Amino acid sequence: MTASPAFEGLTVVELAQGVAAPYCGMMLAQNGADVIKIEPIGYGDWSRGLGRREGDFSAESIVLNRGKRSLALNLKSEEGQRAALAILERADVVIENYRPGVTTRLGLDYERVKAVNPSVVYATVTGFGESGPNRDLPATDTVMQGYTGFMSINRDAAGVPRRLNMLAIDVSTGLYLAQAVATALYRRAVKGEGVHIRTSLLECAMAFQESRIVAEVFDGAAVKPVGAPVGTFRTADGYLSLNARRDNHFRALTDMLGHPEWREDARFASEQQRIVNAAALNALVKPFIAAEPTRYWQEKLADADILHAKVHDYRELMEDPQVCHMEAIGWAEIPGIGKLPATRLPGLPRPSERAAAAATPPRVGEGGRAALADLGFTPERVAALEACGAVRFCD
């Protein structure tokens, strides 16, 4: 891929904290947009404190803010609000995720921005939506994993619903939002029209789980085996993900394990019967897999063309020969932190081909002075904003 980035020349203003909307902003930045992140003076975006914070960075914020410039602006002050409106007047895209009513109070809502920037693509993300009984309730990834049923399909052995240990709802919301922004930008290019995109964590979480929601009605349960033997099996030295549900794969596996008679068992004679009796079949397979190391099964299953994978942890994944060959994970130098992994977005150049700036996140206020200059703010106006405490820079 040698073409210039698709969004090169676009100015995106991110009035957003947390994960979902900033993830969208990061995707636009990786596609060449100039993303200016407006965040609070001092502590900055609260995602900088998710988990361990070192300086201005956490693991989450490093990923969410790659390739952006940070403008630390006091939106509680009149000077800061006037500056923000002047910035939004020049933006191609605005992304905001404040609670309903906040941007109106700040004078930065869509109608106000549209009045001075008619072709703007303005994207709003809320938790539960902009209206309804839960409109004003706080919403986070953990809240939405529970509220939207996501935890219910991820139960432990005792049947207790569990949170998936990553921000799956937030990230998927960022993906959906980036898709909606890209569509709106195409519409603007073709028809010259701006638009107000409205979505929520609630809607995106449900879209993300649509097949399970349909299964609840179609199958009578959202959580049912997709086949058998399918699942995670302990090996002599680790874990193996195995999927031998198809007839040809089941036949090969039973031959491999020395039990071709399983195919004649009425419980296992067809794919549908194996689903009904999945627990019994998986229990038969379990001790065989546990008797040998993972590598043994990788070789045997690969020879038989049966679907399988070693269950990696992240350290193993980063050293995996296929991952290394694909350059799916590169390394980025973060000032004051050192080198950290940097995955690439699918479809974009490998990390080795990207400019270092695309993989580097800003500190709070880093790049803000240059961003204001690029937006037409005179040195005198920037100095006045700085003098009254409406803006703060770190470079």
N, C-alpha and C positions, 0 to 999 in steps of 0.2 A: 504494500500500500504506500504509494509515493505521492498521491495527490495532497494538496494543502488541506488542513482541517476544515470540516464542513462549516463550522460556526466561527471561523476566523473573521474578525472585524465586528462581531456582535458584542454589545455591552450588556452584561447581565448584572443586575443588582439584587443581592441576596439579603432580604430583611428577615433573616431566619436564624433560629438557634436549634440545638438538638441534633437530630439525625435525618429524618425523612426529607425535608426540604433541602438541607445542606447536601445530602447525597445526590439529589437532582442537580444542584449547582455544581458539584464536583464532576458529574458526568458531562455537563455542558462545557466546563473548563477543559476537560480532557479532549473534547472535540474542538478546541480552539477558541472558545469564547473568552472574553476578558470578564472574569467574574469578580465583582467587588463585593466583599462581604462586610456589611454594616453590623457591627457588634458592640456591646456595651464597653465603655471605657473601664480599664482596670482588669477585672476578672475575665472579661470577654464572654464568648458563647459558652453556655454551661456544659456543652459537650467536651470542653477542654478539661473538665473535671470528672468525666466518666471513668471510673476505675482509678488507677494511679496517675497522678499528675506530676510531671517533671517540667518545671518552668511553665511555658505556655502550652504544653502538649500533653495529651493522653493518647493511647493507642487509637481510640475512636476518632479523635479530632485530627490526628495525622492523616488518616484516610479521607475523612470528610472534607478536608480543606486543601487537598492537593491542587496546586496550580492556581490558587486564588490570591487576591490581594485583600488585605484587611484594612478596613476603615473604622477606627474606634470612635464612635460618635455618640454624644449624649442626646438621645431622643426625648429626654424629659425636659430639655430646655427649648425655648422658642427658637434660639439661633440654630440649634441642632435640627429641629424640625424643618425650618426654612431651608437649611442646607440639604437635608434629605430630599425634600420636594424638588429642589433644583437638580439634584442628581437623578431622580426618577424621571424628570422631564426629558433627559437625554438617553434613557435606557431603552434597549430593544426588548428586554425581558425583565420582569420583576417577579421575585419569588418571596412569598411571605407566609409565615406559619404562626402568627400571633393568635391569641384567643379571639373569638368573634367580638367585634366592636372596637378592638384596640387600634387598628389602623385608622378607623374613622375618627377616634378621639385624637390621634396624632396628626390628622389631616393628610394621611398618606394612603387612603383607601382608593379603590379602583376608580370610582367616579371622579375623585379629585385629580388623580393622576391622568386619567383619560382626557380631562378638560385641557390639559397642557401637552398631552402626548397621545393623540387619538389612535395611533397604530400600535400602541404598546401591547405586548403579550404579558398579561398579569396573572400569575398563578397563586392561588390561595389554598393552603392546606390547613384543615382544622382537625380536631380529634374526633368528635362525634358528628360533625356537620355544623352548618351555620344556623340551623333552627331545630326545633324539636325539644323534648323534655330533658335530654342530656346535653344540650347545646353548651352549657357553661361548665360542665364537669371536666376536670383535668384528665388528660389521656396520654399514656406513654406506651411503649412497646409491650411492657409487662401487663399493663391494664388491658390492652387490646388482645394479647394472646389468651387471656382468660375470657374476656367479654365475647369474643367472636368464635369461641369453640376450638381455637387452635390447641390449647392445652388438653382438651378432651380427647384428641386423637394422638396424644403423646403421653400415654399413661405408663407408670412403672409396673413392676411385676405384681404389686398389690392393688393395682387399679387406680392409683392416685394420679390425677392430672398433673402434668409437669410442664414447666416453662422450658422452651428450647433455649439453650444457652448461647444465643446470639440474637441480634436485633432484627429478626426476620421480618416482622411487620413493618418496622421503620424502613428498612432497606427496600423491601418490595414496593412500599409507597413511593420512595424516591425513584424507583425504576418506572412505575406507572406515570408519575408526574413528568419525568424526562420525556417519555413517549408522547404525552399530551402536549408538552411544550414544543417538541420537534414538529408535531402535526400542525400546531397553531402557527409556527414559523413558516411552514410550507404554505398554509392558507394565506398568511400575510404577504408572502412573496408573490403568490398567484393573484390574489384579490385585493391586496393592499389594506386588509382589514385587521385590526387588533381584536383581542378577545379577552374575556375574564374566565380563566379556568378555575373551577371550584371542585375540590375533592376533599377526602378525609381519610384518616387512618382506618375508620370503620369500613368505608366502602372498599378501600384497597385491600384490607385484610380479607374481606368476603370474596372479592374477585380472585385473590390469590388462592383461596380454598374452594373455588367453585366446584371442582370435581367431587370433593368430599361432601359438600352440601347437597349436590345432586345425588350422590350415593346414599345419603341418609334416607332419601325418598325412594330412589330406584331399587336399592338393595335392602332397604329396611335398616341399614346401619352404616354410619360413616366409616367405621373401623371394621373391616373384614379382610381376611387374607386375600391377596391377589392371586395366590397359587401356592403350591407346595410340591416339593420342599423349597421353601423360600425363607430367608431370614439371616440373622447373624449367629454364627456358630463359633464356639470356642475351639481353638486348635491347641496343640501341645505347647505352643509358645506365643499365642496371640488370638486374634479373631479373624474370621473370614465371612464375607458377605457372599451368599450363595443364592442363585436363582435357577432351579432346574424344574420349573413348572411345566414346560412344554413337553409333549409326548416324547419327542426325539431326545431331549435332554434328560428326561426321567429314565428313559430306556438306557442311555449311556451311563448314567449314574448308578443305576442298579447293577449293571454289568461290572462297573468299576468296583463297587462295594461287595461283589460276589453274591448278590441276592436278586437274581432275575425273577424269582418267584413272587416278589412284591408286585410285579406288574399284573399278576393273575389274581391278586387279592381284590375282591369286589370294591373295597374301600378306596383303592388307588387306581382303578382301571381306566379312569378318564380324568381330564383336567378338572372338571366340575366336581367329581367325587373326591379328588385330592383336596380341593378347597374345603369341602364339608368336613373332611377328616384330616385337616392340616396339622393339628396338634399331635395326633397319633403318628403321622408320617415323619414330622420333624423330630419327634422323640426317637424314632428308629434310626434316623440318620445321625443324630447328635453324637453318640459314642464313637462312631467311626471317624468323624471329623476331629474329635478331641484326641484321638490316639496318635496323630501325626502332626509335625510342624506345618506352619502356614506355607512355607516354600514348597513342601511336598505336594500340597493340594493345588497350589498355583500351577505347578508343572502338569500334574495329572489332569486337572480340569481344563487347562489350556489345550492340551493334546486332544481332549474329547470335545472341544469347542462348547463347553458349558459356561454359562454366564457366572462370573465370580469376580471378587476383588479382595485383596488384603485390606483390612481396616487400618488405615494409617492414622497416626497422630500428625500434628502439623510439622514437627521436626522431620519426621520420616518423609512427609509429602514434599518438603522443600528440597530434599536430597534424592527424590525419586528420579530415575533416569528419563522417564517420559516427560516429566515436568521440566527437567533441566533442558532436554532436547527442544521442547516447545518454547523455551524462555518465558514460560507462563508467570514466573516470579523473578523479578529483578531486584536490585538493591538501590536504595536512595539514601543519600547523605543528608541527615537532618541536623542543622547547626545546633551544637550543644548537646546532641543526643548520640549521634553516630549513625552508622548504616543500619537501615531497617528494610524488611521486605517491602516490595512494591509490586503488586499484581497489575496486569494490564486489563483494561476493559476489552471484552471480546470484540473483534473486528478492528481494533486499533493497532498501530505498529507495536512491535516488541519494545520493552523498556529500554533496550540498548539503542534503539533508534529515536527515542524521544528526548526532547530537551530536558535538562535536569530540573528546570523550573516547573515543568508539568507534574513532577513527582514530589515537589517540595511544598509543604504547607507554610503559611505565614504565621509569625507571632502576632499577638494582639497589636494592631496598629501598623503592622509592617506592610509597606507598599501603599499606604493610605495617602501620603503626601503626593506621590506621583499620580495616583488615581484621580485626585482632585484636580491636579494640573491638566491631566488628559481630558477631564470633563469641562474644562474651560474656566475653572476657578482661578482668579488672579492671585499672585503672591500676596497682595495686600489683604484680600478676603480670607485667604488661608491663615495668614498671620492673625487676623482679627478673631477668627474662629478658635484658634489655638489660645489666644490671649484670654478669651472669656471662658475657656474650659469646655467648649462645645466639642472639641476634637482633640485627640492625643495621638502622637506618632511615636514609633520606636526606632525610626531610622531617619 
